[in-house]
Amino acid sequence: MATQCPRRILTEITKLQSLATDYTPSSVQFLLDETPVDKPGSNKIVGRILPNSEIYNQAAFQIEMIFPTEYPFKPPDVHFITPIYHPNVDDGKISIDMLYTGGSYSPRTSLIDIVKAVVHLIDKPDLNNALKPEIAAEYSQNRATFDQKALELVTKHGLPRP
């Protein structure tokens, strides 16, 4: 990526900033921590999601969106920086269809759409497409144990919410 931030990414950053101040209970909040504007030459955005579901709503979780040189024609690589115990997250990798070539991603997919998809997946796990089948089984068959393990990681690694 060139040292100057592409216009599309600048537009997306402006849209993402609006999510920080949307306090509507049903809305998705996203707090920007680092953008290519802050670090010229950078090809990534780092920010925090604020899930709404039990356990995960006790903390913020930092994610990173790294833009390939072909962006917006190829999706950004999105992964968790904050450790999280979840069936759809494995070592930070997230299993969301739209993030993979051949998935529902298109050049018109906004970063807000991606952030909303990440939050939705955290709040409502997709057990049929789990990256960690053993955690998916625990989620569906032994929810108390899952909740305890998830809460331990939220307590240990979760970031403060505003």
N, C-alpha and C positions, 0 to 999 in steps of 0.2 A: 504494500500500500504506500502511496506517496506520502510525503511529509504533511501535505495539506489534507485535512479531513474532507472526504467526498460530501457533496451536498446532500445526497440521500441519507447518509448517516447523521449529518447535522439536523436534518428534518426529523429523523427518528428520535434523536436525543431530546429535541424540544417536546415531542409528543410524550416521551417517557417521563420528562420532568413534571408533566401535568398529573401523573399518577401519584406523585408524592403528596399532593395536597387534596386528593379526593378521599374524603372521610366517610362517604356513603357506605353503610354497613355491607352492602352487597358488592361493592366495587373491589377491584384489585389494587393494592398499593405496591409501589416500587420506588425504592430510594436509590438514586444514583450515587455511587461512591467514586467512580473513575470513568472518564470518557476520553476519546481521542482529542477532544478540545483541551482537556486538562494536561494531557501528555502527548504533545504533537509527535506524530510518527507512530503512535500506538495504533494497533488494529483491534482494540477490544474495549468493551464496556463492562464495568463491574458494578453491580448493584445488589440491593437486598430486597427479597420478596417477603411479604407478610401474610402467610397463609391464614385462613379463617377456621380451619377444623380444629377440634379438640387436640390437645397436646402440641401440635405445631403452631397454634395461635399464641403460644407463650414466648415465642422468640422470632427473630428475623433470621433469614438464611441468605448468605451471599452466593450469587451466581455470577458466572463470567460468560460473556458472549464474544467470541473471537471471530472476526470477519475474514473470510478468504478473499483473495484478490478478485475473485469472480462475483462477489456480493454486489447486487442483490440476486444474481442469477443462480447462486448456490447459497444455501442457508448458512447462518453462522453456526459455529460449534458452541453449544451451550452446555455448561456443566456446573455442578455445585462446587463451591470452594468450602463452604461450611459442611462438615460431616453431618449426614442425616440418615436415620434408620428408616428405610422405606423400600417396599417391594420393587418400585420402578426406578431406583437409583442404585448404581453399583460403582463405587469408587469415584463418585461425582458425575458419572455418565447418567444421562436421563433418557428413558425410552419414550420419546414422543414422536409419533409418526411424521409430523410436519418437519422435523429436523433432519430427516434423511432424504437423500436423493431418491426420487420415485415415490415419496410420501406426498402429503397434501401441500407441501411448501410450493410457493410460486413467487416470482419476483415482486408480486404485490402484497405478499404477507408482511405485515408490519411487525416491528419489534414488540409493540403492545400485544399483538395477537400471540406472539411467542411467550411473553411473560404471563399472559392470562392462561395459556395452555399449561405452563409449568405449575402455576399456582393451582389450577384445576386438578392436575394430576396428583399433586401433593395432598390436596383436600379430599380427592376421590380416586384412590389408587385403581389402576387398571390391572386387575389380578390375572387376566388372560394374557397379558403381554409383559409380565414381570421379568426384570433382569435378574432378580433374586427369587427363584421359585420357592425356596425354603421360607423366605420372609412372607411371601404371598400366602403360603399354606398356614403359617403362624397367624397372619392377619385374619384369615377366614375361619380357622379352626380353634385358635387359642388366643383370642383377642386380648385377654388380660396380660398375658406374657408379652405379646407384641407391644401393647401400650406401655408396659413397664420398661422395655428395652428402648422404645422410641423416646420416652420421657427422660431416661438416663442420658441419651445423646443430646436431646434438646437442652437439658440442664447444663451439661458439660460444655457443649460447643455452640449452642444457640447464641445469637447476638441480641443485644437489647433492642427492644422496639421503642419507637419514639412516643 
